[in-house]
Amino acid sequence: MEIENWRAKSSIELQDLDCNCNNCKCFVRDVKKTKINNTNEQIVANKIHYGFCDKLKEDVSAIANILLLHTQNCFENRKSN
């Protein structure tokens, strides 16, 4: 159980460092647009996720687990309290 808590905490800490829109609570996913634009079936991971930022009021896109420098000041982790 302790190892699971450590993994969960580590995962959140990495997300806080990456500041990726994919993990932000302001990111409203556009599943339809994501499906339409990710048509290469050879790409299983690192697909581009499309959506809308409720905080900045603009369309955004993100690839999971990639560090984003331009979101360092607006990111709010969806798993944080």
Phi and psi restraints in degrees (range 20) as a CNS / XPLOR table:
assign (resid 1 and name C) (resid 2 and name N)
       (resid 2 and name CA) (resid 2 and name C) 1.0 -63.3 20.0 2
assign (resid 2 and name N) (resid 2 and name CA)
       (resid 2 and name C) (resid 3 and name N) 1.0 -39.0 20.0 2
assign (resid 2 and name C) (resid 3 and name N)
       (resid 3 and name CA) (resid 3 and name C) 1.0 -65.2 20.0 2
assign (resid 3 and name N) (resid 3 and name CA)
       (resid 3 and name C) (resid 4 and name N) 1.0 -35.6 20.0 2
assign (resid 3 and name C) (resid 4 and name N)
       (resid 4 and name CA) (resid 4 and name C) 1.0 -66.5 20.0 2
assign (resid 4 and name N) (resid 4 and name CA)
       (resid 4 and name C) (resid 5 and name N) 1.0 -40.5 20.0 2
assign (resid 4 and name C) (resid 5 and name N)
       (resid 5 and name CA) (resid 5 and name C) 1.0 -64.1 20.0 2
assign (resid 5 and name N) (resid 5 and name CA)
       (resid 5 and name C) (resid 6 and name N) 1.0 -39.3 20.0 2
assign (resid 5 and name C) (resid 6 and name N)
       (resid 6 and name CA) (resid 6 and name C) 1.0 -64.4 20.0 2
assign (resid 6 and name N) (resid 6 and name CA)
       (resid 6 and name C) (resid 7 and name N) 1.0 -43.9 20.0 2
assign (resid 6 and name C) (resid 7 and name N)
       (resid 7 and name CA) (resid 7 and name C) 1.0 -62.6 20.0 2
assign (resid 7 and name N) (resid 7 and name CA)
       (resid 7 and name C) (resid 8 and name N) 1.0 -43.9 20.0 2
assign (resid 7 and name C) (resid 8 and name N)
       (resid 8 and name CA) (resid 8 and name C) 1.0 -63.3 20.0 2
assign (resid 8 and name N) (resid 8 and name CA)
       (resid 8 and name C) (resid 9 and name N) 1.0 -44.5 20.0 2
assign (resid 8 and name C) (resid 9 and name N)
       (resid 9 and name CA) (resid 9 and name C) 1.0 -65.0 20.0 2
assign (resid 9 and name N) (resid 9 and name CA)
       (resid 9 and name C) (resid 10 and name N) 1.0 -41.3 20.0 2
assign (resid 9 and name C) (resid 10 and name N)
       (resid 10 and name CA) (resid 10 and name C) 1.0 -63.3 20.0 2
assign (resid 10 and name N) (resid 10 and name CA)
       (resid 10 and name C) (resid 11 and name N) 1.0 -40.5 20.0 2
assign (resid 10 and name C) (resid 11 and name N)
       (resid 11 and name CA) (resid 11 and name C) 1.0 -61.7 20.0 2
assign (resid 11 and name N) (resid 11 and name CA)
       (resid 11 and name C) (resid 12 and name N) 1.0 -45.3 20.0 2
assign (resid 11 and name C) (resid 12 and name N)
       (resid 12 and name CA) (resid 12 and name C) 1.0 -64.8 20.0 2
assign (resid 12 and name N) (resid 12 and name CA)
       (resid 12 and name C) (resid 13 and name N) 1.0 -39.9 20.0 2
assign (resid 12 and name C) (resid 13 and name N)
       (resid 13 and name CA) (resid 13 and name C) 1.0 -63.4 20.0 2
assign (resid 13 and name N) (resid 13 and name CA)
       (resid 13 and name C) (resid 14 and name N) 1.0 -40.5 20.0 2
assign (resid 13 and name C) (resid 14 and name N)
       (resid 14 and name CA) (resid 14 and name C) 1.0 -64.7 20.0 2
assign (resid 14 and name N) (resid 14 and name CA)
       (resid 14 and name C) (resid 15 and name N) 1.0 -40.9 20.0 2
assign (resid 14 and name C) (resid 15 and name N)
       (resid 15 and name CA) (resid 15 and name C) 1.0 -62.6 20.0 2
assign (resid 15 and name N) (resid 15 and name CA)
       (resid 15 and name C) (resid 16 and name N) 1.0 -38.6 20.0 2
assign (resid 15 and name C) (resid 16 and name N)
       (resid 16 and name CA) (resid 16 and name C) 1.0 -65.1 20.0 2
assign (resid 16 and name N) (resid 16 and name CA)
       (resid 16 and name C) (resid 17 and name N) 1.0 -33.0 20.0 2
assign (resid 16 and name C) (resid 17 and name N)
       (resid 17 and name CA) (resid 17 and name C) 1.0 -74.6 20.0 2
assign (resid 17 and name N) (resid 17 and name CA)
       (resid 17 and name C) (resid 18 and name N) 1.0 -42.3 20.0 2
assign (resid 17 and name C) (resid 18 and name N)
       (resid 18 and name CA) (resid 18 and name C) 1.0 -67.6 20.0 2
assign (resid 18 and name N) (resid 18 and name CA)
       (resid 18 and name C) (resid 19 and name N) 1.0 -37.0 20.0 2
assign (resid 18 and name C) (resid 19 and name N)
       (resid 19 and name CA) (resid 19 and name C) 1.0 52.9 20.0 2
assign (resid 19 and name N) (resid 19 and name CA)
       (resid 19 and name C) (resid 20 and name N) 1.0 43.9 20.0 2
assign (resid 19 and name C) (resid 20 and name N)
       (resid 20 and name CA) (resid 20 and name C) 1.0 -85.8 20.0 2
assign (resid 20 and name N) (resid 20 and name CA)
       (resid 20 and name C) (resid 21 and name N) 1.0 134.2 20.0 2
assign (resid 20 and name C) (resid 21 and name N)
       (resid 21 and name CA) (resid 21 and name C) 1.0 -53.8 20.0 2
assign (resid 21 and name N) (resid 21 and name CA)
       (resid 21 and name C) (resid 22 and name N) 1.0 -30.9 20.0 2
assign (resid 21 and name C) (resid 22 and name N)
       (resid 22 and name CA) (resid 22 and name C) 1.0 -58.4 20.0 2
assign (resid 22 and name N) (resid 22 and name CA)
       (resid 22 and name C) (resid 23 and name N) 1.0 -26.1 20.0 2
assign (resid 22 and name C) (resid 23 and name N)
       (resid 23 and name CA) (resid 23 and name C) 1.0 -108.1 20.0 2
assign (resid 23 and name N) (resid 23 and name CA)
       (resid 23 and name C) (resid 24 and name N) 1.0 10.1 20.0 2
assign (resid 23 and name C) (resid 24 and name N)
       (resid 24 and name CA) (resid 24 and name C) 1.0 -91.1 20.0 2
assign (resid 24 and name N) (resid 24 and name CA)
       (resid 24 and name C) (resid 25 and name N) 1.0 139.5 20.0 2
assign (resid 24 and name C) (resid 25 and name N)
       (resid 25 and name CA) (resid 25 and name C) 1.0 -70.6 20.0 2
assign (resid 25 and name N) (resid 25 and name CA)
       (resid 25 and name C) (resid 26 and name N) 1.0 -14.0 20.0 2
assign (resid 25 and name C) (resid 26 and name N)
       (resid 26 and name CA) (resid 26 and name C) 1.0 -86.9 20.0 2
assign (resid 26 and name N) (resid 26 and name CA)
       (resid 26 and name C) (resid 27 and name N) 1.0 -8.2 20.0 2
assign (resid 26 and name C) (resid 27 and name N)
       (resid 27 and name CA) (resid 27 and name C) 1.0 -82.8 20.0 2
assign (resid 27 and name N) (resid 27 and name CA)
       (resid 27 and name C) (resid 28 and name N) 1.0 113.3 20.0 2
assign (resid 27 and name C) (resid 28 and name N)
       (resid 28 and name CA) (resid 28 and name C) 1.0 -99.6 20.0 2
assign (resid 28 and name N) (resid 28 and name CA)
       (resid 28 and name C) (resid 29 and name N) 1.0 112.8 20.0 2
assign (resid 28 and name C) (resid 29 and name N)
       (resid 29 and name CA) (resid 29 and name C) 1.0 -70.9 20.0 2
assign (resid 29 and name N) (resid 29 and name CA)
       (resid 29 and name C) (resid 30 and name N) 1.0 141.2 20.0 2
assign (resid 29 and name C) (resid 30 and name N)
       (resid 30 and name CA) (resid 30 and name C) 1.0 -110.7 20.0 2
assign (resid 30 and name N) (resid 30 and name CA)
       (resid 30 and name C) (resid 31 and name N) 1.0 86.2 20.0 2
assign (resid 30 and name C) (resid 31 and name N)
       (resid 31 and name CA) (resid 31 and name C) 1.0 -61.7 20.0 2
assign (resid 31 and name N) (resid 31 and name CA)
       (resid 31 and name C) (resid 32 and name N) 1.0 -39.2 20.0 2
assign (resid 31 and name C) (resid 32 and name N)
       (resid 32 and name CA) (resid 32 and name C) 1.0 -62.0 20.0 2
assign (resid 32 and name N) (resid 32 and name CA)
       (resid 32 and name C) (resid 33 and name N) 1.0 -48.8 20.0 2
assign (resid 32 and name C) (resid 33 and name N)
       (resid 33 and name CA) (resid 33 and name C) 1.0 -64.2 20.0 2
assign (resid 33 and name N) (resid 33 and name CA)
       (resid 33 and name C) (resid 34 and name N) 1.0 -38.0 20.0 2
assign (resid 33 and name C) (resid 34 and name N)
       (resid 34 and name CA) (resid 34 and name C) 1.0 -63.2 20.0 2
assign (resid 34 and name N) (resid 34 and name CA)
       (resid 34 and name C) (resid 35 and name N) 1.0 -44.4 20.0 2
assign (resid 34 and name C) (resid 35 and name N)
       (resid 35 and name CA) (resid 35 and name C) 1.0 -65.0 20.0 2
assign (resid 35 and name N) (resid 35 and name CA)
       (resid 35 and name C) (resid 36 and name N) 1.0 -41.4 20.0 2
assign (resid 35 and name C) (resid 36 and name N)
       (resid 36 and name CA) (resid 36 and name C) 1.0 -64.3 20.0 2
assign (resid 36 and name N) (resid 36 and name CA)
       (resid 36 and name C) (resid 37 and name N) 1.0 -40.0 20.0 2
assign (resid 36 and name C) (resid 37 and name N)
       (resid 37 and name CA) (resid 37 and name C) 1.0 -90.6 20.0 2
assign (resid 37 and name N) (resid 37 and name CA)
       (resid 37 and name C) (resid 38 and name N) 1.0 -7.7 20.0 2
assign (resid 37 and name C) (resid 38 and name N)
       (resid 38 and name CA) (resid 38 and name C) 1.0 -111.4 20.0 2
assign (resid 38 and name N) (resid 38 and name CA)
       (resid 38 and name C) (resid 39 and name N) 1.0 73.6 20.0 2
assign (resid 38 and name C) (resid 39 and name N)
       (resid 39 and name CA) (resid 39 and name C) 1.0 -97.7 20.0 2
assign (resid 39 and name N) (resid 39 and name CA)
       (resid 39 and name C) (resid 40 and name N) 1.0 -8.1 20.0 2
assign (resid 39 and name C) (resid 40 and name N)
       (resid 40 and name CA) (resid 40 and name C) 1.0 -78.8 20.0 2
assign (resid 40 and name N) (resid 40 and name CA)
       (resid 40 and name C) (resid 41 and name N) 1.0 105.5 20.0 2
assign (resid 40 and name C) (resid 41 and name N)
       (resid 41 and name CA) (resid 41 and name C) 1.0 -70.5 20.0 2
assign (resid 41 and name N) (resid 41 and name CA)
       (resid 41 and name C) (resid 42 and name N) 1.0 -13.4 20.0 2
assign (resid 41 and name C) (resid 42 and name N)
       (resid 42 and name CA) (resid 42 and name C) 1.0 -75.9 20.0 2
assign (resid 42 and name N) (resid 42 and name CA)
       (resid 42 and name C) (resid 43 and name N) 1.0 -19.5 20.0 2
assign (resid 42 and name C) (resid 43 and name N)
       (resid 43 and name CA) (resid 43 and name C) 1.0 -92.6 20.0 2
assign (resid 43 and name N) (resid 43 and name CA)
       (resid 43 and name C) (resid 44 and name N) 1.0 109.9 20.0 2
assign (resid 43 and name C) (resid 44 and name N)
       (resid 44 and name CA) (resid 44 and name C) 1.0 -96.0 20.0 2
assign (resid 44 and name N) (resid 44 and name CA)
       (resid 44 and name C) (resid 45 and name N) 1.0 -44.9 20.0 2
assign (resid 44 and name C) (resid 45 and name N)
       (resid 45 and name CA) (resid 45 and name C) 1.0 -105.9 20.0 2
assign (resid 45 and name N) (resid 45 and name CA)
       (resid 45 and name C) (resid 46 and name N) 1.0 170.2 20.0 2
assign (resid 45 and name C) (resid 46 and name N)
       (resid 46 and name CA) (resid 46 and name C) 1.0 60.6 20.0 2
assign (resid 46 and name N) (resid 46 and name CA)
       (resid 46 and name C) (resid 47 and name N) 1.0 36.5 20.0 2
assign (resid 46 and name C) (resid 47 and name N)
       (resid 47 and name CA) (resid 47 and name C) 1.0 -75.0 20.0 2
assign (resid 47 and name N) (resid 47 and name CA)
       (resid 47 and name C) (resid 48 and name N) 1.0 154.6 20.0 2
assign (resid 47 and name C) (resid 48 and name N)
       (resid 48 and name CA) (resid 48 and name C) 1.0 -83.5 20.0 2
assign (resid 48 and name N) (resid 48 and name CA)
       (resid 48 and name C) (resid 49 and name N) 1.0 126.6 20.0 2
assign (resid 48 and name C) (resid 49 and name N)
       (resid 49 and name CA) (resid 49 and name C) 1.0 -102.1 20.0 2
assign (resid 49 and name N) (resid 49 and name CA)
       (resid 49 and name C) (resid 50 and name N) 1.0 129.2 20.0 2
assign (resid 49 and name C) (resid 50 and name N)
       (resid 50 and name CA) (resid 50 and name C) 1.0 -107.4 20.0 2
assign (resid 50 and name N) (resid 50 and name CA)
       (resid 50 and name C) (resid 51 and name N) 1.0 151.3 20.0 2
assign (resid 50 and name C) (resid 51 and name N)
       (resid 51 and name CA) (resid 51 and name C) 1.0 -178.0 20.0 2
assign (resid 51 and name N) (resid 51 and name CA)
       (resid 51 and name C) (resid 52 and name N) 1.0 -158.8 20.0 2
assign (resid 51 and name C) (resid 52 and name N)
       (resid 52 and name CA) (resid 52 and name C) 1.0 -131.9 20.0 2
assign (resid 52 and name N) (resid 52 and name CA)
       (resid 52 and name C) (resid 53 and name N) 1.0 138.0 20.0 2
assign (resid 52 and name C) (resid 53 and name N)
       (resid 53 and name CA) (resid 53 and name C) 1.0 -93.2 20.0 2
assign (resid 53 and name N) (resid 53 and name CA)
       (resid 53 and name C) (resid 54 and name N) 1.0 115.2 20.0 2
assign (resid 53 and name C) (resid 54 and name N)
       (resid 54 and name CA) (resid 54 and name C) 1.0 -68.3 20.0 2
assign (resid 54 and name N) (resid 54 and name CA)
       (resid 54 and name C) (resid 55 and name N) 1.0 -24.3 20.0 2
assign (resid 54 and name C) (resid 55 and name N)
       (resid 55 and name CA) (resid 55 and name C) 1.0 -81.0 20.0 2
assign (resid 55 and name N) (resid 55 and name CA)
       (resid 55 and name C) (resid 56 and name N) 1.0 -47.4 20.0 2
assign (resid 55 and name C) (resid 56 and name N)
       (resid 56 and name CA) (resid 56 and name C) 1.0 -90.4 20.0 2
assign (resid 56 and name N) (resid 56 and name CA)
       (resid 56 and name C) (resid 57 and name N) 1.0 -10.2 20.0 2
assign (resid 56 and name C) (resid 57 and name N)
       (resid 57 and name CA) (resid 57 and name C) 1.0 57.0 20.0 2
assign (resid 57 and name N) (resid 57 and name CA)
       (resid 57 and name C) (resid 58 and name N) 1.0 51.8 20.0 2
assign (resid 57 and name C) (resid 58 and name N)
       (resid 58 and name CA) (resid 58 and name C) 1.0 -151.2 20.0 2
assign (resid 58 and name N) (resid 58 and name CA)
       (resid 58 and name C) (resid 59 and name N) 1.0 158.8 20.0 2
assign (resid 58 and name C) (resid 59 and name N)
       (resid 59 and name CA) (resid 59 and name C) 1.0 -69.5 20.0 2
assign (resid 59 and name N) (resid 59 and name CA)
       (resid 59 and name C) (resid 60 and name N) 1.0 140.1 20.0 2
assign (resid 59 and name C) (resid 60 and name N)
       (resid 60 and name CA) (resid 60 and name C) 1.0 -138.6 20.0 2
assign (resid 60 and name N) (resid 60 and name CA)
       (resid 60 and name C) (resid 61 and name N) 1.0 162.4 20.0 2
assign (resid 60 and name C) (resid 61 and name N)
       (resid 61 and name CA) (resid 61 and name C) 1.0 -141.2 20.0 2
assign (resid 61 and name N) (resid 61 and name CA)
       (resid 61 and name C) (resid 62 and name N) 1.0 155.6 20.0 2
assign (resid 61 and name C) (resid 62 and name N)
       (resid 62 and name CA) (resid 62 and name C) 1.0 -154.6 20.0 2
assign (resid 62 and name N) (resid 62 and name CA)
       (resid 62 and name C) (resid 63 and name N) 1.0 149.8 20.0 2
assign (resid 62 and name C) (resid 63 and name N)
       (resid 63 and name CA) (resid 63 and name C) 1.0 -109.8 20.0 2
assign (resid 63 and name N) (resid 63 and name CA)
       (resid 63 and name C) (resid 64 and name N) 1.0 124.2 20.0 2
assign (resid 63 and name C) (resid 64 and name N)
       (resid 64 and name CA) (resid 64 and name C) 1.0 -56.0 20.0 2
assign (resid 64 and name N) (resid 64 and name CA)
       (resid 64 and name C) (resid 65 and name N) 1.0 144.0 20.0 2
assign (resid 64 and name C) (resid 65 and name N)
       (resid 65 and name CA) (resid 65 and name C) 1.0 64.8 20.0 2
assign (resid 65 and name N) (resid 65 and name CA)
       (resid 65 and name C) (resid 66 and name N) 1.0 27.6 20.0 2
assign (resid 65 and name C) (resid 66 and name N)
       (resid 66 and name CA) (resid 66 and name C) 1.0 -114.3 20.0 2
assign (resid 66 and name N) (resid 66 and name CA)
       (resid 66 and name C) (resid 67 and name N) 1.0 130.6 20.0 2
assign (resid 66 and name C) (resid 67 and name N)
       (resid 67 and name CA) (resid 67 and name C) 1.0 -66.3 20.0 2
assign (resid 67 and name N) (resid 67 and name CA)
       (resid 67 and name C) (resid 68 and name N) 1.0 130.2 20.0 2
assign (resid 67 and name C) (resid 68 and name N)
       (resid 68 and name CA) (resid 68 and name C) 1.0 -117.0 20.0 2
assign (resid 68 and name N) (resid 68 and name CA)
       (resid 68 and name C) (resid 69 and name N) 1.0 121.5 20.0 2
assign (resid 68 and name C) (resid 69 and name N)
       (resid 69 and name CA) (resid 69 and name C) 1.0 -78.6 20.0 2
assign (resid 69 and name N) (resid 69 and name CA)
       (resid 69 and name C) (resid 70 and name N) 1.0 -34.0 20.0 2
assign (resid 69 and name C) (resid 70 and name N)
       (resid 70 and name CA) (resid 70 and name C) 1.0 -75.7 20.0 2
assign (resid 70 and name N) (resid 70 and name CA)
       (resid 70 and name C) (resid 71 and name N) 1.0 -4.6 20.0 2
assign (resid 70 and name C) (resid 71 and name N)
       (resid 71 and name CA) (resid 71 and name C) 1.0 -111.6 20.0 2
assign (resid 71 and name N) (resid 71 and name CA)
       (resid 71 and name C) (resid 72 and name N) 1.0 11.9 20.0 2
assign (resid 71 and name C) (resid 72 and name N)
       (resid 72 and name CA) (resid 72 and name C) 1.0 -61.6 20.0 2
assign (resid 72 and name N) (resid 72 and name CA)
       (resid 72 and name C) (resid 73 and name N) 1.0 -29.4 20.0 2
assign (resid 72 and name C) (resid 73 and name N)
       (resid 73 and name CA) (resid 73 and name C) 1.0 -96.5 20.0 2
assign (resid 73 and name N) (resid 73 and name CA)
       (resid 73 and name C) (resid 74 and name N) 1.0 -14.9 20.0 2
assign (resid 73 and name C) (resid 74 and name N)
       (resid 74 and name CA) (resid 74 and name C) 1.0 -112.1 20.0 2
assign (resid 74 and name N) (resid 74 and name CA)
       (resid 74 and name C) (resid 75 and name N) 1.0 -7.8 20.0 2
assign (resid 74 and name C) (resid 75 and name N)
       (resid 75 and name CA) (resid 75 and name C) 1.0 -66.5 20.0 2
assign (resid 75 and name N) (resid 75 and name CA)
       (resid 75 and name C) (resid 76 and name N) 1.0 134.8 20.0 2
assign (resid 75 and name C) (resid 76 and name N)
       (resid 76 and name CA) (resid 76 and name C) 1.0 -131.2 20.0 2
assign (resid 76 and name N) (resid 76 and name CA)
       (resid 76 and name C) (resid 77 and name N) 1.0 112.4 20.0 2
assign (resid 76 and name C) (resid 77 and name N)
       (resid 77 and name CA) (resid 77 and name C) 1.0 -63.1 20.0 2
assign (resid 77 and name N) (resid 77 and name CA)
       (resid 77 and name C) (resid 78 and name N) 1.0 129.0 20.0 2
assign (resid 77 and name C) (resid 78 and name N)
       (resid 78 and name CA) (resid 78 and name C) 1.0 -67.7 20.0 2
assign (resid 78 and name N) (resid 78 and name CA)
       (resid 78 and name C) (resid 79 and name N) 1.0 -16.6 20.0 2
assign (resid 78 and name C) (resid 79 and name N)
       (resid 79 and name CA) (resid 79 and name C) 1.0 -96.3 20.0 2
assign (resid 79 and name N) (resid 79 and name CA)
       (resid 79 and name C) (resid 80 and name N) 1.0 -3.7 20.0 2
assign (resid 79 and name C) (resid 80 and name N)
       (resid 80 and name CA) (resid 80 and name C) 1.0 -82.0 20.0 2
assign (resid 80 and name N) (resid 80 and name CA)
       (resid 80 and name C) (resid 81 and name N) 1.0 157.2 20.0 2
